[in-house]
Amino acid sequence: MHVSAHLKNARMSPRKLRLWRQAVIGLPVREARAQLQWQPSKGAGIILGVLNSAVANATHNLEMAEDNLRLADLTINAGLTFKRFRPVSKGMAHAYVKRTSHLTVVLVEITPQAHARTRKAADIATVTVEALAADVQPQQIDAGRARKNVPAPPGGRSATEEAYQKVKMMQQGGDKKKTHRRKSV
């Protein structure tokens, strides 16, 4: 059985990440981690993070033993390309790109073992309509929280309309428009 983990838009070019692919492909998880953990490279750290995620998926979701896992495949594809410009002399700009990568790590078992159903599928319980209807209680309205009917102010507008008009007036310049004119009239 195989387990995978994905990382999209990692901020490093695929060409630089692919340098680490041959170093770890086919190794058991413990050896692959040892290879990547002590490398002073950003790319090794990115791949190590995806590898740890795949191991966590295998141990948590499928209850596989970490010692029984091997790195079967590491796919590194090109992601989005951010295009940026750097100003240069004479009012011009030179373009450059910031490349991203999509990574997929696939782990397989070294010695295949029979597994029970996944933990997620085993935890889901089927509920009948009758049982669901019996559990649902009619909602009771709390008298203390019920909204009280507030009479409208004497101006004929409600409190929300007054607040709306006040905000609208402040967005349009407030009292400044009443006192200051750009040109004399």
C-alpha positions as CSV (number, residue, x, y, z in Angstrom):
1,M,0.0,0.0,0.0
2,H,1.3,3.5,-0.8
3,V,0.9,6.8,1.0
4,S,1.6,10.2,-0.5
5,A,2.0,13.8,0.6
6,H,1.9,16.9,-1.6
7,L,3.4,20.4,-1.3
8,K,2.4,23.0,-3.8
9,N,4.1,26.3,-4.7
10,A,7.3,25.7,-2.7
11,R,9.4,28.8,-3.2
12,M,12.4,27.2,-4.8
13,S,13.0,26.4,-8.4
14,P,12.5,22.8,-9.5
15,R,15.9,22.6,-11.0
16,K,17.5,23.2,-7.6
17,L,15.1,20.8,-5.8
18,R,15.8,17.9,-8.3
19,L,19.4,17.8,-7.1
20,W,18.2,16.0,-4.0
21,R,15.9,13.5,-5.7
22,Q,18.6,10.9,-6.6
23,A,20.1,11.2,-3.1
24,V,17.0,9.9,-1.3
25,I,14.9,7.9,-3.8
26,G,14.5,4.2,-2.8
27,L,15.9,4.7,0.7
28,P,14.1,3.7,3.9
29,V,12.5,6.6,5.7
30,R,15.1,6.7,8.5
31,E,18.0,6.9,6.1
32,A,16.3,9.4,3.8
33,R,15.7,11.7,6.9
34,A,19.4,11.3,7.9
35,Q,20.5,12.3,4.4
36,L,18.3,15.4,4.3
37,Q,18.4,16.5,7.9
38,W,22.1,17.5,8.0
39,Q,22.3,19.2,4.6
40,P,22.8,23.0,4.7
41,S,20.4,23.5,1.8
42,K,17.0,25.0,1.6
43,G,15.9,22.4,-0.9
44,A,16.8,19.5,1.5
45,G,14.7,21.2,4.2
46,I,11.7,21.5,1.9
47,I,11.9,17.9,0.9
48,L,12.3,16.8,4.5
49,G,9.1,18.6,5.5
50,V,7.1,16.8,2.8
51,L,8.7,13.5,3.8
52,N,7.7,14.1,7.4
53,S,4.2,14.9,6.3
54,A,4.0,11.6,4.3
55,V,5.2,9.6,7.3
56,A,2.7,11.3,9.5
57,N,-0.1,10.4,7.0
58,A,1.0,6.8,7.0
59,T,1.3,6.4,10.8
60,H,-1.8,8.3,11.7
61,N,-4.3,7.5,8.9
62,L,-3.3,4.0,7.9
63,E,-1.5,2.9,11.1
64,M,1.6,1.8,9.3
65,A,4.9,1.3,11.1
66,E,7.5,4.0,10.4
67,D,10.3,1.5,10.2
68,N,8.6,-0.4,7.4
69,L,8.3,2.5,5.0
70,R,10.5,3.3,2.0
71,L,10.6,6.4,-0.2
72,A,9.3,5.0,-3.5
73,D,8.9,8.2,-5.6
74,L,9.7,11.9,-5.3
75,T,8.1,14.0,-8.1
76,I,9.1,17.6,-8.5
77,N,7.2,19.6,-11.1
78,A,7.2,23.3,-12.0
79,G,4.7,25.4,-10.2
80,L,3.6,29.0,-10.7
81,T,6.2,31.5,-11.9
82,F,6.2,35.0,-10.3
83,K,7.3,37.6,-12.7
84,R,9.0,40.7,-11.2
85,F,10.9,43.7,-12.5
86,R,14.0,45.4,-11.2
87,P,14.5,49.1,-12.1
88,V,17.6,50.0,-14.0
89,S,19.1,53.1,-15.5
90,K,17.4,55.3,-18.1
91,G,14.0,54.6,-16.8
92,M,14.0,51.0,-17.9
93,A,13.3,47.7,-16.0
94,H,14.7,44.3,-16.4
95,A,12.4,41.3,-15.8
96,Y,13.2,38.3,-13.7
97,V,11.2,35.3,-12.5
98,K,10.7,33.6,-9.2
99,R,10.0,30.0,-9.8
100,T,8.0,27.7,-7.6
101,S,7.7,23.9,-7.4
102,H,5.1,21.2,-6.7
103,L,6.4,18.2,-4.7
104,T,4.8,14.8,-4.3
105,V,6.4,12.2,-2.0
106,V,5.2,8.6,-2.3
107,L,6.0,6.0,0.4
108,V,5.5,2.2,0.2
109,E,5.9,-0.6,2.7
110,I,9.1,-2.6,2.6
111,T,7.3,-5.8,3.6
112,P,3.6,-5.6,2.8
113,Q,1.3,-6.2,5.7
114,A,-2.5,-6.6,6.0
115,H,-4.1,-3.5,7.3
116,A,-7.4,-2.9,8.9
117,R,-9.7,-0.3,7.4
118,T,-8.4,3.2,7.8
119,R,-9.0,4.9,11.0
120,K,-11.2,7.6,9.5
121,A,-13.6,5.1,7.9
122,A,-13.8,3.0,11.0
123,D,-14.8,6.1,13.2
124,I,-17.7,7.0,11.0
125,A,-21.0,5.7,12.4
126,T,-24.2,5.3,10.3
127,V,-27.2,7.0,11.8
128,T,-30.8,6.3,10.8
129,V,-33.3,9.0,10.2
130,E,-35.4,7.9,13.2
131,A,-32.4,8.1,15.6
132,L,-31.5,11.5,14.2
133,A,-35.1,12.8,14.6
134,A,-35.2,11.6,18.2
135,D,-32.0,13.4,19.1
136,V,-33.0,16.7,17.6
137,Q,-34.6,19.0,20.3
138,P,-36.8,21.9,19.3
139,Q,-34.9,25.1,19.9
140,Q,-36.1,27.2,22.9
141,I,-35.8,30.9,22.7
142,D,-34.3,32.5,25.8
143,A,-36.5,35.4,26.9
144,G,-33.5,37.3,28.1
145,R,-31.8,37.2,24.7
146,A,-34.9,37.9,22.6
147,R,-34.6,41.2,20.8
148,K,-36.8,43.8,22.3
149,N,-38.9,46.0,20.1
150,V,-37.4,49.5,20.4
151,P,-39.6,52.3,19.3
152,A,-38.3,54.5,16.5
153,P,-36.8,57.9,17.5
154,P,-39.0,61.0,17.0
155,G,-37.2,61.9,13.8
156,G,-38.9,59.1,12.0
157,R,-35.7,57.1,11.4
158,S,-34.6,54.0,13.3
159,A,-31.2,53.8,15.1
160,T,-29.7,51.8,12.3
161,E,-30.7,54.3,9.7
162,E,-29.3,57.2,11.9
163,A,-26.0,55.3,12.2
164,Y,-25.9,54.6,8.5
165,Q,-26.5,58.3,7.6
166,K,-23.8,59.4,10.1
167,V,-21.2,57.0,8.6
168,K,-22.1,58.0,5.1
169,M,-21.7,61.7,6.0
170,M,-18.3,61.1,7.5
171,Q,-17.2,59.2,4.4
172,Q,-18.2,62.1,2.2
173,G,-16.2,64.6,4.1
174,G,-18.2,65.2,7.3
175,D,-18.7,68.8,8.5
176,K,-15.8,70.1,6.5
177,K,-18.1,70.4,3.4
178,K,-20.4,72.6,5.3
179,T,-17.8,75.1,6.5
180,H,-15.1,75.1,3.7
181,R,-15.7,75.8,0.1
182,R,-13.0,75.6,-2.5
183,K,-14.3,78.7,-4.3
184,S,-16.3,81.6,-2.9
185,V,-19.9,81.6,-3.9
